[in-house]
Amino acid sequence: MAELQLSKPLKYNHPKGTPVTVVDKYINKTGEDVWFVAPKIDGVYYGRAVKFFEHAIELRENVFKSKGAVNPKDQEQGNAFIDKNAVFEFFTEACSGIILLFASVESLVNSLIENSQNHNYNKVIKKKIFSLGKCSFEYKKNQILSLEQILFLNIEEKIKNVLPVLYKFESPASQNYWQDFKILKLLRDGFIHCTRNQSYGANRGVNSLHSQLFDIDFEKMINSIGDLLTYLKNNSQKNV
């Protein structure tokens, strides 16, 4: 499993004589400071996603083994996964893994952007001049975005364009693992912003989001996203 670190140390105040790994504190109701070692969120999410996927792989095998006739006395009714508890648990573990794996990417990407020594990122912005009926008149302007504006860009632009500009390295979109990231994003977006048509495909003759999970290579996805995170981490450190 990839070990993920921030591109450079966080700056913080800590009690004298304590290790520099102490990066956060809890302020209780009496106002007392209680220091603790804060987790690297991207690493925590990635590690937990691995566990979810490992369990999901085992559960998926149990689901497939439970396939049987809906009605043994009437074979024309077709087959079903009989162990519904295994099915539901599989979906729970797989969906949790996808959401946390994507969150690990977002966490690392945003921290790398925030930790960059400069935030000089240009983007062509459309500005509307005025509207007349159904027609609108716009002009394009090349604008340097603020840190806040950069952080609100979509994740693909941050990875493909923003980080390569800030840290001066080749876009990871040309790497083999980029397609797995796009699949991960589609699944994650689907589960977070779920609609009925995405969730249930039985009446439409298509594979729903849940159905797609039966064919996903979770090990390959974990390795691909681990490679992406390692690529971003290593290149951001190299060019600080």
SULVEN-V635850 format. One record per helix or strand of 3 or more residues. SS is the DSSP state (h for helix, s for strand). FROM is the first residue (numbers start at 0). LEN is the number of residues. If there is no record, write none. Layout:
BEGIN
<<SS | FROM | LEN> <SS | FROM | LEN>>
END
This chain:
BEGIN
<<s | 23 | 4> <s | 32 | 4> <h | 40 | 25> <s | 66 | 3> <h | 74 | 3> <s | 78 | 3> <h | 83 | 32> <s | 121 | 11> <s | 134 | 10> <h | 146 | 5> <h | 154 | 13> <h | 171 | 3> <h | 177 | 15> <h | 195 | 4> <h | 201 | 3> <h | 208 | 4> <h | 217 | 21>>
END
